[in-house]
Amino acid sequence: MFEGQPKGLFALALANTGERFGYYTMLAVFALFLRANFGLDAGVAGIIYSSFLMLVYFLPLFGGMMADKFGFGRMVTIGIIIMFFGYLLLSAPLGGETLALIAMVGALILIALGTGLFKGNLQVMVGDLYNDPRYADRRDAGFSIFYMAINLGALFAPTAAVEIMRWAQANLGITENDSYHFAFAVACASLILSILIYYATRNTFRHVEGGKQAAAKGAAQENAGETLSPADTRARIVALCLVFAVVIFFWMAFHQNGLTLTYFANEFTAKSAEGVQAMAFDVFNLVAIIIIVYALFGLFQSKGLKGQLISGAMLLLCIGFLGWQYVNTTSAVEVSAPIFQQFNPCYVVALTPVSLAIFSALAKRGKEPSAPRKIAYGMLVAAVGFGVMAFASFGLLSPVAQAEAVEVGTATYVSPNWLIGTYLVLTFAELLLSPMGISFVSKVAPPKYKGMMMGGWFVATAFGNLLVSVGGFLWGELPLWVVWTVFIVLCLLSALFMFCMMKRLEKVC
């Protein structure tokens, strides 16, 4: 998986890890910040949250256009600088009045604009590393590594947000509302680290920083000899648009992790955990589990004795560490709502090699599903994830009634395991859909429309993020199982649509 990759991949992946760490640190607490600091209801907070996500994924379309003219590397650098000032403005404790609200909106626009210049263009640079014939057959594995780097940053982000807020409240005597700004300040520091990594390792990827001429040369090399008739071109574009339509509803459901699933964690989930369950809320225990997974793969896949010995040593070390942690976990630990967002990136990093191994084995037997079929399966799995939430919510009060019950001390809370399990199921769905969708676009898009079609993927994701706000408006007087059933139905209908269109989609693969 890691062998034979261009050095520039690891450099760009590390630079991206720093930026994503800051972004997800901010995002882990942002919805709660809106309600606590400005007194907004769930629906209004959801509109702001989802509109921000929409801009983050919509603006890469324009960032790519700018890069075609001025160069990918230049836009990545400018994007980081713009993001820095956005996070810096967001980290200023201006209170909860009109001025603070205006400053926050301005900060969100800067962050979204900077991300638009950074996100897509860094991804294009990664892809261009594989225009070199030496690495062409390692593209899929390379993007899997890059995707893992994103989630490594996201893995530590919730813990960073929660711990810096606790530290600020305990040591500086500030209120909870003001402590949110310390979490936002973490993002500023992470961007400084990101740009330092970028320029310290620039010599490994400088050749893919160019603009329009370099991109055109790479596309010509990649697509040499490929010509499509107008009918074939039209069929491919139609197939991609069908996939984009489904992607909208996946991200609408999946990104409830920062909205309604966070609301559920905050309002309906037990506030403490003990024993083995408590260990799940220590990010270093999760890292140990991830290392165990990779050590097991190394133990059985290493070609030499040295690799097997190193893998075995890491395996024993991590098992010992977890045993030591268990023995020393003698009291209940506090469970904070944002911390649940660490489970999805943990699962992504841990399960990526498992996913690759499964599909590799299926491919050798000629039974690997096509990318469109994997996407359809992903929608079915997402429906199962929200089914878990619906089952966990039967018998619970509505959010409005729960708030009243909290006031009189009669509120009912559920085990954190329901959310932990839901994130596991939704991660399976993500691994089936997100990398496969990007792969499908890069493979099927007509050569002369490849940039526009990749932009279409981001735009579809943007619209899905805008629709995340639907969850916020459902969060109120409706029974919780009804809220989750809405997403179950949307996922099932999307999967049914994909299966109905499967012949057309697989025809262009």
N, C-alpha and C positions, 0 to 999 in steps of 0.2 A: 504493500500500500504506500509506504513512504520511500521505497527504493526507486531510483532512476528518475526522480522529479527534478525540474529545474530549480536552481538555488533561489531564483527570484520568487518562486511560489511561497517559500517559507518567510522570506522578508516581507512580502506584501501581506501574507496572512497575519504576521505578528503586528504589523502596522494597523491592520484592520481590527485585530483583537483589542488593542488599546482604545480605538474609537468606539467600538461596540460596547466595551465595558462602561464607558462614560454614558453612552446613550441608554443602556438598560438600567444603569444606576438611577438615572433621572426617571425613566419610565416606570420603575418599580414602585415609586411612591407618588407619581404625578397625579393620578386620579384621586387618591386620598388627600393630597395637598389641595386640590381644587375645592373639595368639599369642606375641609377643615379651615383653610385660610380665608376663603371667600364666602363660605356659607352657601355654596351652590347646591341645588338638589341633584339627584342622581342623573336626571335627564340632561340638564344643562351641562353638567360636568362631562357627561358622555359625549355631547356634541363637540365640546372643546377638545377632548381627548381624541376622538375619532377624526376630527378635522385636521388635527396636527399629524396624525398617522397618515392621512390621505395625502397631505402635502409632502411628507417625507418620501412617499413612494411615487408621487406624481412628478415631482420636480427633476428626478433623474432623466426624464425624457428631454428636458431642456438642457440639463447638464451635459448630456451626450452630444447634443447639437453644438454646444459651446466647445466641447473637447475636439470635435471634428475640425474645428477652425483653429483653435489655439493650442491644442495638445492635451493629452490625458493627464500627464504629470503636473502640468501647470494648474489645471482645474482641481486636481486632488489637493494640492497645496493651498490654493485659495479657499477651497471648501473647508479645510481644517481651520484656517484662520477665522473665517466667518462663523463657524460653529463655536469656536472658542469665545468670541464676543457674545454670542447668544447665551451660552451657558453662564458666562460671567454676569450678564444682566439678570438672568434668572436666579442666580445665587445671592443677589442683593436683597436683604430683608427690608422691603418697603412697606410692610403692613398688608392690610386687606382692603384698602379703599380703592377709589377709581384710578389713582396714579399707579398703584401697584398692578392693577388689572391691565392697564395700558402697557406698562413695562413688560408684563408677562407675555402679552400678545406679540409685542415686538421681539422679545427673546425667542418665542416659538417660530416666528417667521425667519429669523436669522438662522436658527438651528436647522429648520427644514431646508432653507436655501443652501446652506453649507453642506448638508447631507446629500442634497440633489447633485451637487458638484462632485462630491467625494464618492458616494456609494456605487453608482453604476459604472463610473469611469475606472475605479479600482478593479471592479469585476471584469471589465473589458481588458484591462492590462493583464490580468491573470489569464484570461482566455488567449490573448495574443502570445503568451509564452509558449503555447502549444502549436503555434503555426510552424515552429521548427519541426521538421520531420522526425528528429530524434525523440521528440516527446509526444508526438501526435496520438499514439495509442494509450497514453497515460492521462488523457484529458479528464475522463470521468472520475478517476481516483484523485486527481489533483483538485477538482472542484469539491469533492467530498472532504478533503483535508481543509480546504479553504472554508467550507461550511462549518466544520468542526471548530475552526479558529474563532468564528463569529460566536459560537455557543460557549467557548471557553471564557470569552469576555463576559457573556451574559450569565454564566454560572456563578461568578463571584459578585456580580453586581447587586443582587438583593441583600446579601450579607453586608456588603460595604455600605449600602444605603441605611440599613437598620442600625448597624453598629456605630456609624458616625453620628446618627441622630441621637442614639442613646448616650454616646460620649458627650455630645454637646449639651444635652439636658442635665447630665450628672455633674459635669465639670465646669460648665459655664453658667449654669443656673438659668438657662433660657427656656422659653415655652416650647411646646411641641410644634406649634405653627412656625416658629422661627428656625427650629432644628431642620426642617425640610430643606432650607437653603444650603445647609452644610452638605447634604446629599448631592445637591446640584453642583456644588463647588468641586466635588470629586471628579465630575465630568471634565472640568477645566484642566485639572491635573492630568487626567488620562489622555487628553488631546496633546498636551505637551510631550508626554511619553511617546505617543503615536507618531508625531512629526519627527522626533529624535530618531526613532527606529527607521522611519522612512528614509531620512537623509543619510543615516549611518550605513545603510545597506543598499543605497541607490545604485551602486555599480553593478548589482546583480540583475537589475531590470530596466536600466536606463534605455535600452534599445526598444522598449515597448511604450515609452512615454510620448512618442511623437503624435502628431495630429492627423490631419486628413490624408496626407500623402502616405504616411506609414500605415494607417488603417487600410487604405486602398491597396497598398502593396501586399499586406497580410491577407486581405480578402481574396486577392487575385491568386496568391499561392494556395490558399486553402480550397478555393473553388475552381482551380484550373480544370478546364475541360467540361465543367458542368453547365449545361444549357437547358432551359426549360421552355416549353411552349406556353403561350398565353393561357391555355386551358389548365396546364399543370400548375402554373403560377397561381391562378385563381383558386384552384382546388386546395393548394397549400394554405393560402391566406384564409380561406373559409374555415379550414380545419383548425387553424390557430385561433381564429376568433371564437370558435365553438369552445375550445379549451379555456380561453380567457373568460368566457361567460361563466364557466363552472368555477374558475379560480376566484372570482369575485365572492361567491358564497362561501367558499372554504375559508378565506381570510376573514370574512365577516364573522364566522363562527369561531375560528381558531383564536383570533385576537381578543376574544372575550376574557382571555387570561389576565389582561391588564384592567378590565372593567368589571363585568358582572362576577367573574370568578374571584376577583380580588374583593369585591363587595361581599361575596359569600364568605370568604375567608375572614373578613373583618367583622361581619355581623352574625354569622351562624356557626362558626367553627370554634371548637374548644381553645381556650387561651393558653393552655399549658399541655405538656406531654412528658411522659416518663419512660424509663427503660429503653428498649430497642427503638421505640417510636421517637423518643427524644433525640436519639443519635442521628435521625434523618434530618434534623434541623441544624446540624453542624456541617458546614460546607466542606470541611477537611475530611470528614467521614465519607462524603460523596466522592471526593477526589480519590480517596483510597479505594473505593469500590470501582471507579473508572480504571485505576491502575491495575487492579486485579483482573478486570476483563482483558485489558491489553496484554498483561503478563501471561494469561492463559493462552491467548493467541500466539504469543511469542514462544511459549513453551512447546507448543505442538507444531508450529510452522517454521521455527528457526532451523536453518540448514546445518548449522555448526554447533558444537558442544558449548562454545563460549556464549552464544546467544541464548541457549537453553539454560545455562547456569545463571546468567544475568536475570532472565525472566523468572526463574525459580526463586532467586533471592528476593526480587521485588515482590513476588507473590507472598512469600513467607513474611516479609517485612510489613506488608500492608495488613495481612491477617492478624499479625501480632499487634499492630497499631489499633485495629478495630477492637481486639480483645481488651487491650489496655483502656481504651475509651469506654467500653461497656462497664468494666469494673469500676471506673472512676465516675460514671454517671449515676450518682447516688440521690439526686434530688430532681424535682420537676424543673423543666426549662420553659421559659416564656415562648409562646408561639405568636409571632407578629405576622400580620396579613401579607406584607410584601415578600416575606421570605419564601412563600410558596412558589414564586416565580423562578426559583433556582432549580426546580425539578425538571422542567422542560429542557433547558440546555444540558443538564446533567445526563438526562436520558439520550439526548441527541449524540453527545460525545461518546457515551458508553455503547450505544446501540449501532452506531454507524459501521464499525467493522463487522458486527453481526449481520447487518443488512447486506453489506457488500459480499460477505461470505455466502449468504443464502442465495443471492441472485447470481453469483458466480457459479455456484453448484448447479443451479437451474439452467444457466446458459450452457454449461458443458453438456447437459442432457437434452438441450434443445427445447426446454420448457419454460424459459424465462418469459413472463408476461410483457407485452408491449408497453411503452410509456403511457399511452392513453388508458390502457387497462389498469395499470398501477394507479393512475390518478382516480379512476372510478372506484377502485378498492379503497383508496385513501378516504374518499367521501363516505363510504360505508363505515369505515373504522371511526371516522369523526362522529358519525351518528351514534355509534356505540358509546363513545366517550361521553356525550351529553346524555345518553341513556343512563349511564352510571350516576350522573348528577341528578337526573329525574328520580331515580330510585332512592337516592340518599335524601331527597327533599320531601318525599311523601310524609305527611303528618306534621311538617314544619309550618310555622306561621308565614304569612306574607311579610315582606320587609317592613311595611308600615306597622303591622301588628307586632312584629319582633321588636321594633324600636320602643313601642309602648310597654311591651313586656319587660324590657331591660330596665325601664324606669321604675317598675314595681318589683323587680327581682324575680320574675317568673319565666324568664327567657330560657329556651331550650337550645343546646349546642350539640353538634355532631362531632364525630372523630375526625381528626386531620387526615386520616387514611383515605377518606372518600376523595378529597382533592388530590392527594398524592397519586392515587390510582387513576383518576381522571387524566392527570397530566401524562401518565405513562401511556394510556390509550391514545390520547391526542398526539403524542410524539410519534407513535407508529404511523398515524395518519399523515403527519408532516413529512416523515421520511419517504413515504410512498408518493407524496404529491409534489412537494416543493423542489427537490433536486431533479425529479423526473420531469417536471414541467419546464424547468430551465433547459434541461437536456433536449426535450422535445422541440422547444423553440429554436435552439441553436442548430438542430439537425434538419428541421423541416422548412425553416424560413427560406424563401427564395434569396439567392445571394445578394441581389441588388436592393432587397428590402430587409436585410437581416437586422440592421440597426433599428429600423422603425418597428419591426416585430418584437425585438427585445424591449423596446420602449413600450409596446403594447402590453407586454407582461407586467411591467411596472405600473402602467396605468390601471390595468385590471386589479392589481393588488391595491392600488390607491382607492379605487371605488369600493373594494371590499372593506378597507379600513374605515372609509367614511360611513359605511353601513353598520359598523360596530356600534354606533350610537343607538341603534334600535334596542340593544340590550339595556341601555340606560333608561330608556323610556318605558320598557317593560318592568323595570325594577321599581315596584311600589306596592300597589294593592293586589296585584295578581298572585295567586299561589305560585310558589317557586317551581313546582313541577311543570306548570304551564309555560313558564319562561324557558326552561330547558327544552321542552317539547317543540317550541318554535324552531330551535336550531336543529333538532333531530329531523323534523320534517323537511327543512331546507336542504340538509345534507343528503337525505334519502332521495328527494326529487332531483338533486343535482347528479347523484350517482345513476339514477334511472335515465336521465337525459344522456349521460355519457354512454351508457350501454346501448341506448337506442341509436346513437350516432357512431358506434364503434367501427362498423365496416368502413364508413367514410374516413374516420380518423386513422385507422390502421392501414388504409390503402396508400396514404402518403408517407408512411414511416420508412 
